[in-house]
Amino acid sequence: MICVRSLLLMTLLLLATAGAGRAEEAGSVKLADGLRPLLQCVTGECKAFTFTAEIEAPIDGKPQKIDVLLRLHGNGDYHLAATHADYSFLLNRTAETTTFALPHHQVAYLGSGETHTKDHLAASEILTRMLTADTSVSTYFPLWMLGADNLLSVLSAQLKPKYIAAENAWNFDDQVTLGFNPGGSGVVAVGDVRVEFGVSSEEPNAPEWTVPDGFEVVEIEREELERHLSRGMRRTLEILAPSERLKSPREKPAVIENGELRWMNGQRVVLLSGTPEEVGVAHARLLRREAMKTIDSVLYAFGTVNTIRTGRWFKDDLSDAYARLSPHIPDDHKRETAAMAETLGIDIELAQALNVFPELFHCSGFAVFDSATADGTLYHGRVLDYMTTIGLQDGATTFVVAIDGKQPFVNVGYAGFIGSVTGMNAAGISLGEMGGRGEGEWDGVPMATLMRRALEECTSLQEVMTLWETSPRTCEYYYVFADGKTNKAVGVAATPEAIEFVHPGQAHERLGPGIKDAVVLSAGSRLETLRSRVKERHGRIDEETAIWLMSRPVAMESNLHNALFVPAKGIVFVANASHKAPAAKRPYVRLDLNELLESMQPESTPATEEVR
């Protein structure tokens, strides 16, 4: 029901803001008559109704169909079903139980009893709970609280569609077409998306829904089940329709004990120092809101989608992975995570499991130097193509971390996540990873933990290589390691069973003929493009050219962040994705690790109140 009501709301708001031209008076009357049944469902005036929809939309470049059914009963019980050729789900809620069933996998998650948190799925006032200030849909919330007739009066003053009498339909800005049939049905088309819908305001007369025979029933705490689904949908609305507050966050710096938040040319930079516990606390205090967005994106939004895709409860997958990975995680990393979790007010086990998230899912990288560059400088580029669709960019943060007794480093990462996938330390070592296959091979050091250990512990390229050779590894990963002090770099292919180092100029069956003084890693057409660019500019590559090497199509549309390291100088250029553009199309910010470390105050003035 959450999905359907939100879809109806967003469709109506699109119609209200898209129009141009003048509607015929008769057409406006018909439009009002057609909109009224939908509006009555959205505003809650219909205590009982049935809504059906057949959605045709391009998914992964192919036209696909999704069928939706929503039945709301007068007592507040409801049944929501969505069916696609490859996946499906049923959400059935009564006063006593909530059932989340996955027909393709023949499994049903069942929760019983009361719910005590605000994150529940009761039909009453559900929109109030779903809409936050971080979704643009909430801007219009006062309108649909007016009731259907008053809302129609407001909309009639704004709607300026062109009525097409021959089709009995309305066109808005040549982008949206809406038509109605007798009895509360109709069609809306937005670009390549077409929705045929029907609405009935009568009490549904369907029999009480029960779990079909043959389904495995998995009992789960109802509070956890509803929290998972409600927070997932709330976060999804923020990602699909972000408000200005989310797209352009207020750039408010903050200084607290052991930490500082700076805004540098529109990017969030956080400086942390002290013991692991002090760093964890400062991380949480400075980035509380952003860390919770990361949690909601990973655990609840993506977690719900992944549960539908696999039939397995996502949190259980995370917990299982952590149980096997935990023995290989350093104690000081666990202490830092625990301190962060306690400060955020979340379960420590949840934070620990969340920090091994990259292990469950499986980008491009290069290093060029000596004869390949204009002045011999080593440039190490890293392209992270990874899940912009779940809103991780809202927590994008570049960290400068100085743990007592360890190498300081810069980590291009995300609020709430202490591991590293892209980083450089003060000794001139830079690292970037690229995911491969092997999900489930978790009896080793988590990739992001191994990356961070290298940043904290290693001062030479050989030390990094030895760390990877001597550590139990997980899954299949590829890396580029570089050392600015010696102008050396190496590519790495690592699995739990074997490790292979690809040296500059070395030919490789997967990577092609060697390129002098260069290490180039990617896959498919992106590898071909990256190789051709490096060869085209060989001997003339400078900072500007190195950044161009990472531009589209080497970077994918899912490009979450890009980083260009100049490790000999302690410089990194960082670009983060927005809600509209991949990182490769966003501006880069130049950060000087040495200057940032020098500017870190050993004893910052404690904040008088909690940050934000």
C-alpha positions in Angstrom: 0.0 0.0 0.0 2.9 2.3 0.8 4.2 2.0 -2.8 0.8 2.4 -4.5 -0.3 5.5 -2.5 3.1 7.1 -3.0 2.8 6.3 -6.7 -0.6 7.9 -6.9 0.6 11.0 -5.0 3.7 11.5 -7.2 1.6 11.0 -10.4 -0.9 13.6 -9.3 1.8 16.1 -8.3 3.5 15.6 -11.6 0.2 16.5 -13.3 -0.2 19.5 -11.1 3.2 21.0 -12.0 3.8 19.9 -15.6 1.0 21.5 -17.6 1.0 24.3 -20.2 -1.8 25.5 -22.5 -5.5 25.8 -21.7 -8.0 23.0 -21.1 -11.5 23.1 -22.4 -14.1 23.6 -19.7 -15.8 20.3 -20.5 -12.5 18.6 -20.4 -11.7 20.1 -16.9 -15.0 18.8 -15.6 -14.2 15.3 -16.9 -10.7 15.5 -15.5 -12.1 16.4 -12.0 -14.5 13.5 -12.2 -11.8 11.1 -13.2 -9.4 12.3 -10.5 -11.9 12.2 -7.6 -11.8 8.4 -7.0 -8.0 8.5 -6.9 -7.8 11.5 -4.7 -10.3 10.0 -2.2 -8.0 7.0 -1.9 -4.9 9.1 -1.5 -6.4 11.5 1.1 -7.8 8.7 3.2 -11.5 9.6 2.6 -12.1 6.1 1.3 -11.9 3.8 4.3 -12.1 0.8 2.0 -11.1 0.4 -1.6 -9.5 -1.8 -4.2 -6.8 -0.5 -6.5 -5.3 -2.5 -9.4 -2.5 -1.5 -11.8 -0.7 -3.1 -14.8 2.6 -1.3 -15.2 4.7 -1.6 -18.3 8.1 0.0 -18.1 11.6 -0.5 -19.5 13.8 -2.3 -17.0 17.4 -3.1 -17.8 16.7 -1.9 -21.4 13.8 -4.3 -21.9 10.0 -3.7 -21.7 8.7 -5.5 -18.6 5.4 -5.8 -16.8 4.5 -5.5 -13.1 1.0 -6.2 -11.8 -0.1 -4.5 -8.6 -3.1 -5.2 -6.4 -4.0 -3.3 -3.2 -7.1 -4.0 -1.0 -7.8 -1.8 2.0 -10.6 -2.9 4.3 -12.6 -0.7 6.5 -11.1 -2.0 9.7 -7.6 -1.1 8.5 -6.5 -4.5 7.3 -4.8 -4.5 3.9 -3.3 -6.7 1.2 -0.7 -5.6 -1.2 0.7 -7.7 -4.0 3.2 -7.0 -6.8 4.1 -9.6 -9.4 6.8 -9.6 -12.1 8.0 -12.4 -14.3 11.1 -12.9 -12.2 10.1 -11.7 -8.7 7.0 -11.0 -6.6 5.9 -10.2 -3.1 2.8 -10.1 -0.9 2.3 -7.9 2.1 -0.7 -8.8 4.2 -1.4 -6.9 7.4 -4.1 -7.4 10.0 -4.4 -6.1 13.6 -2.8 -9.3 14.8 -0.2 -10.3 12.1 2.0 -9.0 9.3 3.0 -11.4 6.6 5.6 -10.7 3.9 5.5 -13.5 1.4 7.7 -14.2 -1.6 5.8 -16.5 -4.0 8.8 -17.0 -6.4 10.7 -18.5 -3.4 7.7 -20.0 -1.7 8.7 -18.4 1.7 6.6 -16.2 4.0 8.0 -14.1 6.8 5.4 -13.9 9.6 5.3 -11.4 12.5 2.7 -11.5 15.2 1.8 -9.3 18.2 2.0 -5.6 18.8 4.4 -3.1 17.4 5.9 -0.5 19.7 8.1 1.7 17.5 7.1 4.6 15.2 8.3 2.5 12.3 5.2 0.4 11.8 2.9 -0.4 8.9 -0.6 0.4 10.3 -2.8 2.0 7.6 -3.8 4.9 9.8 -1.7 8.0 9.0 0.8 5.9 7.1 1.8 8.8 4.8 2.7 10.9 7.9 5.2 8.3 8.9 6.5 7.7 5.4 7.2 11.2 4.3 10.2 13.0 5.7 11.7 16.5 5.0 14.2 14.7 2.8 11.7 13.8 0.1 10.1 16.5 -2.2 6.8 14.6 -1.9 6.4 15.9 1.7 6.2 19.5 0.4 2.8 18.7 -0.9 1.5 16.9 2.2 -0.7 19.8 3.4 -2.5 19.7 0.0 -3.8 16.2 0.3 -4.8 16.8 3.9 -7.5 19.1 2.5 -9.7 16.3 1.3 -10.6 15.3 -2.2 -13.0 18.1 -3.2 -10.8 20.9 -1.7 -7.8 19.4 -3.3 -9.6 19.3 -6.6 -10.3 23.0 -6.3 -6.6 23.7 -5.7 -5.5 21.5 -8.6 -8.1 22.9 -11.0 -6.4 26.3 -10.6 -3.0 24.8 -11.5 -3.8 22.1 -14.0 -3.5 23.3 -17.6 -3.7 20.2 -19.7 -4.6 20.0 -23.3 -7.8 18.0 -23.8 -7.8 15.6 -26.7 -11.4 14.9 -27.4 -10.8 12.1 -30.0 -8.9 10.1 -27.3 -10.9 11.4 -24.3 -7.5 12.0 -22.7 -5.4 14.9 -21.4 -1.9 15.8 -22.3 0.5 17.6 -20.0 3.5 19.3 -21.5 3.7 16.5 -24.2 5.2 14.3 -21.5 2.2 12.9 -19.6 -1.0 11.6 -20.9 -4.0 10.7 -18.7 -7.3 9.2 -19.6 -10.2 7.7 -17.8 -12.8 5.0 -18.5 -16.2 4.6 -16.9 -16.2 2.9 -13.5 -13.0 4.4 -12.1 -10.4 2.9 -14.4 -7.9 4.7 -16.7 -4.5 5.0 -18.2 -1.5 7.2 -17.4 1.6 7.3 -19.6 4.9 9.0 -18.7 7.5 8.6 -21.4 8.1 4.8 -21.8 6.1 4.0 -18.7 2.4 3.1 -19.1 0.1 2.3 -16.2 -3.5 0.9 -16.6 -5.3 1.3 -13.3 -8.7 0.7 -11.7 -10.2 1.9 -8.5 -13.3 0.7 -6.6 -14.4 2.4 -3.4 -16.5 -0.6 -2.2 -15.5 -2.8 0.7 -13.3 -5.6 -0.8 -15.2 -8.9 -0.6 -12.1 -11.1 -1.1 -11.8 -14.0 1.4 -9.3 -13.6 4.2 -5.8 -14.2 2.9 -3.7 -17.2 4.2 -0.2 -18.5 3.5 -0.5 -20.9 0.6 0.2 -24.5 1.1 3.8 -25.5 0.4 5.3 -22.2 1.6 8.0 -22.2 4.2 6.9 -20.0 7.1 9.7 -18.1 8.9 8.6 -16.4 12.1 10.2 -13.1 12.8 9.6 -10.4 15.4 6.8 -8.2 14.0 8.6 -5.1 15.1 11.7 -6.0 13.1 9.7 -7.0 10.1 7.7 -3.8 10.0 10.7 -1.6 10.8 12.6 -3.2 7.9 9.8 -2.6 5.4 8.7 0.9 6.6 12.2 2.4 6.8 13.1 0.8 3.5 10.1 2.5 1.8 10.7 5.8 3.5 14.3 5.8 2.4 13.3 4.8 -1.1 11.0 7.8 -1.4 13.9 10.0 -0.4 16.1 8.5 -3.1 13.4 8.6 -5.8 12.2 12.1 -5.0 14.9 13.9 -2.9 14.2 17.3 -1.5 16.5 20.3 -1.7 17.6 19.6 1.8 19.0 16.2 0.7 20.3 17.4 -2.6 22.0 20.5 -1.2 22.6 19.9 2.5 23.4 22.9 4.7 27.2 23.3 4.8 27.6 23.8 8.5 31.1 23.1 9.9 31.5 21.7 13.3 34.4 21.1 15.8 34.2 18.7 18.6 36.7 16.7 20.7 38.7 14.4 18.5 36.9 15.5 15.4 36.0 18.2 12.9 33.6 18.5 10.0 34.6 20.8 7.2 33.0 21.7 3.9 35.5 22.0 1.1 34.0 23.2 -2.3 30.7 21.4 -1.5 32.2 18.2 -0.3 32.0 16.8 3.3 35.5 16.3 4.9 35.8 14.9 8.4 39.0 14.9 10.4 39.3 12.3 13.2 42.0 11.6 15.7 42.7 9.7 18.9 42.0 6.3 20.2 39.7 3.9 18.3 36.9 4.7 20.8 37.4 8.4 20.5 37.4 8.3 16.7 34.2 6.2 16.7 32.4 8.6 19.0 33.5 11.7 17.0 32.5 10.0 13.7 29.0 9.3 15.1 28.6 12.8 16.6 29.7 14.7 13.5 27.8 12.5 11.0 24.8 11.2 12.9 22.2 12.1 10.2 24.3 10.9 7.3 25.2 7.6 9.1 21.6 6.8 9.6 20.9 7.5 5.9 23.7 4.9 5.0 22.1 2.4 7.4 18.6 2.9 5.9 20.0 2.7 2.4 21.9 -0.5 2.9 20.0 -2.4 5.5 16.4 -1.4 4.8 16.1 -0.1 1.2 18.5 -2.4 -0.5 17.9 -5.1 2.1 14.2 -5.3 1.2 15.0 -5.5 -2.6 17.6 -8.1 -2.0 15.2 -10.2 0.2 12.7 -10.1 -2.6 15.4 -11.1 -5.1 16.9 -14.0 -3.1 14.1 -15.1 -0.8 16.5 -14.8 2.2 16.1 -12.3 5.1 18.9 -9.7 4.3 19.8 -9.0 7.9 20.4 -12.7 8.5 22.7 -12.8 5.5 24.7 -9.9 7.0 24.8 -11.6 10.4 26.0 -14.9 8.9 28.7 -13.1 6.9 29.9 -11.2 10.0 30.0 -14.3 12.1 32.6 -15.8 9.7 34.5 -12.6 9.1 34.6 -11.4 12.7 37.6 -13.5 13.8 39.7 -11.8 11.2 38.8 -8.2 12.1 41.3 -6.4 14.4 40.1 -5.7 17.9 40.7 -2.0 17.5 38.4 -1.8 14.5 35.7 -3.6 16.5 36.1 -1.1 19.4 35.8 1.9 17.0 32.7 0.4 15.5 31.2 -0.3 18.9 31.8 3.3 20.1 30.2 4.6 16.9 27.2 2.4 17.3 26.7 3.3 21.0 26.8 7.0 20.1 24.4 6.6 17.2 22.1 4.6 19.5 21.9 1.5 17.4 22.7 -2.1 18.1 26.4 -2.8 18.1 25.8 -6.1 16.2 23.9 -4.2 13.6 26.8 -1.7 13.1 29.3 -4.5 12.9 27.4 -6.5 10.4 26.7 -3.3 8.3 30.5 -2.7 8.1 31.0 -6.0 6.2 28.3 -5.1 3.6 30.8 -4.9 0.6 31.5 -8.6 1.1 28.1 -9.6 0.0 28.2 -8.0 -3.5 30.4 -7.8 -6.2 34.9 -0.8 -11.3 38.1 0.5 -13.0 41.6 1.5 -11.8 44.9 2.5 -13.2 48.4 3.8 -12.3 50.6 5.6 -14.8 54.1 7.0 -14.1 57.6 7.6 -15.4 57.5 7.5 -19.3 53.7 7.4 -19.3 53.2 10.8 -17.7 54.2 14.3 -18.7 56.8 14.8 -15.9 57.2 11.2 -14.6 54.7 11.8 -11.7 52.7 8.7 -10.6 49.0 9.1 -11.0 46.7 6.5 -9.5 43.1 6.6 -10.6 40.2 4.8 -9.0 36.6 4.5 -10.4 34.0 3.1 -8.0 30.9 2.0 -10.0 28.6 0.9 -7.2 25.0 1.4 -6.3 24.1 5.0 -6.7 20.5 3.7 -6.9 20.4 3.1 -3.1 21.5 6.7 -2.2 24.9 6.0 -0.7 26.0 9.4 -2.1 23.9 11.1 0.7 26.5 9.9 3.2 29.6 10.6 1.0 32.4 11.7 3.2 36.2 12.0 2.8 37.8 11.1 6.1 41.2 12.1 7.3 42.0 9.6 10.2 44.9 9.6 12.6 44.6 6.7 15.1 47.1 6.8 17.9 50.2 4.8 17.0 49.2 4.2 13.3 49.8 5.7 9.9 47.4 8.7 9.2 45.4 8.2 6.1 42.7 9.7 3.9 39.7 7.5 3.2 37.1 8.3 0.5 34.1 6.7 2.1 30.7 7.0 3.6 29.2 8.0 7.0 28.7 5.0 9.3 31.3 2.9 7.5 34.8 2.6 9.0 36.4 0.3 6.4 38.1 1.5 3.2 37.6 0.8 -0.5 39.6 3.9 -1.7 42.4 5.5 0.3 46.0 6.9 0.6 48.2 7.2 3.7 50.8 9.7 4.8 53.6 7.4 3.6 52.5 7.8 0.0 50.7 4.4 -0.3 47.4 4.5 -2.3 44.9 1.7 -2.9 41.8 1.0 -4.8 39.7 -2.2 -5.2 37.5 -3.7 -7.8 34.9 -6.4 -6.9 34.8 -9.8 -8.5 32.9 -13.0 -7.9 32.8 -15.4 -5.0 30.0 -14.2 -2.7 29.8 -16.5 0.3 33.6 -17.1 0.6 33.9 -15.3 3.9 36.4 -17.2 5.9 39.1 -14.4 5.9 39.8 -10.8 6.4 37.0 -8.5 5.0 38.3 -6.7 1.9 37.5 -3.2 3.4 39.3 -4.2 6.7 42.4 -5.4 4.7 42.4 -2.1 2.8 42.2 -0.1 6.0 44.9 -2.2 7.7 47.2 -1.4 4.7 46.6 2.3 5.1 47.3 2.1 8.8 50.2 -0.2 8.9 52.1 -0.2 5.6 54.8 2.3 4.4 56.0 0.5 1.2 54.5 -1.3 -1.7 56.3 -4.5 -0.7 54.6 -4.3 2.8 51.2 -4.0 1.2 51.9 -7.0 -1.1 53.1 -9.0 1.8 50.0 -8.2 3.8 47.8 -9.5 1.1 50.0 -12.6 0.6 50.0 -13.6 4.3 46.4 -12.7 5.1 43.4 -15.1 4.7 41.4 -13.5 1.9 37.7 -13.4 1.0 35.8 -13.6 -2.3 37.5 -12.5 -5.6 38.8 -8.9 -5.7 41.1 -6.9 -8.0 43.3 -4.0 -6.8 45.7 -1.4 -7.9 48.4 -0.5 -5.2 50.8 2.4 -5.7 53.8 3.9 -3.9 54.5 7.5 -4.5 58.0 7.4 -2.9 59.3 4.9 -5.4 57.0 5.5 -8.4 56.0 1.9 -8.4 52.6 0.3 -8.8 51.1 -3.1 -9.2 47.8 -4.7 -10.2 46.4 -7.5 -8.0 44.1 -10.4 -8.7 43.2 -12.1 -5.4 40.9 -15.0 -4.3 40.9 -17.0 -1.1 43.1 -19.6 -2.8 45.5 -17.6 -4.8 47.0 -14.2 -5.5 48.6 -12.8 -8.7 50.5 -9.6 -9.1 50.4 -7.9 -12.5 53.4 -5.6 -12.9 53.7 -2.5 -15.1 54.0 -3.4 -18.8 53.1 -7.0 -18.2 50.7 -8.7 -20.6 47.8 -10.5 -19.1 45.1 -12.8 -20.7 42.3 -10.7 -19.1 43.9 -7.3 -19.5 45.6 -7.5 -22.8 49.1 -6.6 -23.9 51.2 -4.6 -21.5 51.6 -0.9 -21.6 54.9 0.5 -20.5 55.0 2.2 -17.1 51.2 1.6 -16.6 48.9 -0.7 -14.8 45.3 -0.7 -16.2 42.5 -2.7 -14.7 38.8 -2.8 -15.8 36.5 -5.1 -17.7 34.7 -5.4 -21.1 34.3 -2.3 -23.2 35.4 -0.1 -20.3 38.8 -1.8 -20.2 39.1 -1.3 -24.0 38.3 2.4 -23.7 40.6 2.9 -20.7 43.5 1.2 -22.5 43.0 3.2 -25.7 43.0 6.4 -23.7 46.2 5.6 -21.8 48.0 4.6 -25.1 46.7 7.7 -26.9 48.0 10.1 -24.2 51.0 8.0 -23.2 53.9 10.4 -22.3 51.6 13.4 -21.9 49.4 12.4 -19.0 49.1 15.1 -16.3 46.5 15.7 -13.6 43.8 17.0 -16.0 44.4 14.1 -18.4 44.4 11.5 -15.6 41.0 12.7 -14.5 39.8 12.5 -18.1 40.9 8.9 -18.2 38.1 8.2 -15.6 35.3 9.9 -17.5 32.4 8.2 -19.1 32.2 5.5 -20.5 35.1 4.2 -18.4 32.9 5.2 -15.5 29.5 3.6 -15.5 26.1 5.4 -14.8 26.3 3.8 -11.4 29.6 5.6 -10.7 29.5 6.4 -7.0 32.9 8.1 -6.6 36.2 8.7 -8.4 39.5 9.5 -6.9 42.8 10.5 -8.4 45.8 10.1 -6.1 49.1 11.8 -6.5 50.7 9.9 -3.7 54.2 11.5 -3.9 52.6 14.8 -3.1 49.9 13.6 -0.7 47.2 14.9 -3.0 43.9 13.4 -3.9 41.2 14.7 -6.2 37.7 13.4 -5.2 34.3 13.5 -7.1 31.1 12.1 -5.6 27.9 11.3 -7.4 24.7 13.3 -6.9 21.1 12.2 -7.3 21.2 13.3 -10.9 24.7 12.6 -12.2 27.5 10.0 -11.7 30.7 11.0 -10.1 32.5 11.3 -13.4 30.2 14.2 -14.4 30.6 16.0 -11.1 33.3 18.5 -10.0 36.5 17.2 -8.4 37.8 18.7 -5.1 41.5 18.8 -4.5 42.6 17.7 -1.0 46.1 17.9 0.4 46.6 15.2 3.1 49.7 16.8 4.6 48.0 20.2 5.0 44.9 18.6 6.5 47.0 16.6 9.0 48.9 19.7 10.0 45.7 21.6 10.5 44.2 19.0 12.9 44.2 20.5 16.3 45.5 18.2 19.0 42.8 19.4 21.4 39.8 20.8 19.7 37.3 22.8 21.8 34.5 20.4 23.0 31.1 21.2 21.6 28.6 22.6 24.1 25.8 20.5 22.5 25.4 17.5 20.3 26.3 18.2 16.7 23.0 18.6 14.7 
